[in-house]
Amino acid sequence: MPLTVLLLALLLLIVTLLVGTGVMVLLLYRPSWCAPLAGALATMAFMVTAAGLLVSVTRT
């Protein structure tokens, strides 16, 4: 079972890095979208944190 937790954490990390990179590139080309993208990025970070906490709490 620990392997599935590690795979889930790796998947969350990869998705977070891909979305973060996409947001950074988009902000470089469209600075006027800064406010909506900052809100979307904050929501994504909250969801990843909540999912990570759920995994860590249920595994201990």
Secondary structure, 3 states (H helix, E strand, C coil): CHHHHHHHHHHHHHHHHHHHHHHHHHHHHCHHHHHHHHHHHHHHHHHHHHHHHHHHHHHC
